[in-house]
Amino acid sequence: MWRQISWAAGLLLIFAALASAFLSARKESLREAPLLEVYFAHKDHNKVGCANCHHNYVDGTGRQYGCYQCHKEDETVNLLVEEQFHGLCRDCHRDLKHMGKESGPVRQCGACHKPDTQP
């Protein structure tokens, strides 16, 4: 019985080590990967309060650069950039759609991830 427990513990340790190595490599690749281009027109969002997206106006964390530069360069948040932007943009679009209001894209990746030609 102890032999089976030893084998199970050994396999568990090997799995944990492999998972840890994979997660470390994944984090490094996320930090190094370029961000996908995103189309965003402020004119399409003029009914949304500025501070809903520009938290830096409220919490004083912002710089003069756009969202991507700060969220990609800051190591405290750069691993969350995809989750943060999808959470902010896609979830807002989804909520509007569920309320029966006009909304932006929800599931069409290419509708947002294309070159930004708008200010």
C-alpha positions in Angstrom: 0.0 0.0 0.0 2.8 2.4 0.9 4.4 1.7 -2.5 1.2 2.8 -4.3 1.1 6.0 -2.2 4.7 6.7 -3.0 4.0 6.2 -6.7 1.0 8.5 -6.6 2.9 11.1 -4.6 5.8 10.9 -7.1 3.5 11.3 -10.1 1.7 14.2 -8.4 5.1 15.9 -7.9 6.1 15.4 -11.5 2.8 16.7 -12.7 3.1 19.8 -10.4 6.6 20.5 -11.7 5.5 20.2 -15.3 2.5 22.4 -14.7 4.6 25.0 -13.0 7.1 25.0 -15.9 4.3 25.4 -18.5 2.7 28.3 -16.6 6.0 30.1 -16.3 6.6 29.7 -20.1 3.0 30.8 -20.8 3.5 34.0 -18.7 6.7 34.8 -20.4 5.1 34.4 -23.9 2.2 36.6 -22.9 4.5 39.3 -21.7 6.5 39.2 -25.0 3.6 38.7 -27.4 2.4 41.8 -29.3 -1.1 42.9 -28.7 -3.6 42.4 -31.4 -4.8 45.5 -33.2 -8.2 46.7 -32.0 -10.6 49.0 -33.7 -12.1 51.6 -31.4 -14.0 54.7 -32.4 -14.7 57.1 -29.5 -17.6 58.5 -31.5 -19.4 55.2 -31.2 -19.0 55.3 -27.4 -20.1 58.9 -26.7 -23.0 57.8 -24.5 -20.6 55.9 -22.2 -19.0 58.0 -19.4 -15.3 58.5 -19.9 -14.4 57.1 -16.5 -16.0 53.8 -17.3 -13.0 53.0 -19.5 -10.5 55.7 -18.4 -10.1 54.6 -14.8 -6.9 56.6 -14.7 -8.9 59.8 -14.6 -10.4 58.7 -11.3 -7.6 56.7 -9.6 -4.7 58.8 -10.8 -2.8 55.9 -12.3 -2.9 57.1 -15.9 -0.2 58.4 -18.2 -0.5 60.3 -21.4 -0.3 57.1 -23.4 -3.2 54.9 -24.5 -4.6 51.9 -22.7 -2.4 49.4 -24.4 0.9 50.9 -23.6 0.2 51.1 -19.9 -1.6 47.7 -19.6 1.1 46.0 -21.6 4.2 47.6 -20.0 3.0 47.4 -16.4 4.1 44.0 -15.1 1.5 44.1 -12.4 -1.3 43.9 -15.0 0.2 42.8 -18.3 -0.7 39.1 -17.8 -4.3 40.2 -17.4 -4.6 42.5 -20.4 -6.7 40.1 -22.5 -9.0 39.3 -19.6 -9.3 43.0 -18.7 -10.1 44.3 -22.2 -12.5 41.4 -23.0 -14.1 41.9 -19.7 -14.6 45.6 -20.2 -15.5 45.7 -23.9 -17.1 42.4 -24.7 -19.1 42.2 -21.4 -20.4 45.8 -21.9 -21.5 44.9 -25.5 -23.1 41.7 -24.2 -25.0 43.4 -21.4 -26.4 46.0 -23.9 -27.4 43.3 -26.3 -29.2 41.4 -23.5 -31.1 44.6 -22.6 -32.2 44.8 -26.2 -30.1 47.9 -26.9 -27.7 48.6 -29.8 -24.3 47.1 -29.0 -21.0 46.4 -30.5 -19.7 43.0 -31.4 -19.8 40.2 -28.9 -18.6 37.0 -30.6 -17.1 38.2 -33.8 -13.3 38.5 -33.0 -12.6 40.2 -36.4 -15.1 43.0 -35.7 -12.8 44.4 -33.0 -9.4 42.9 -33.9 -8.6 44.9 -37.0 -6.5 48.0 -37.6 -7.8 51.1 -35.7 -8.5 53.9 -38.2 -10.5 56.1 -35.8 -9.4 58.6 -33.1 
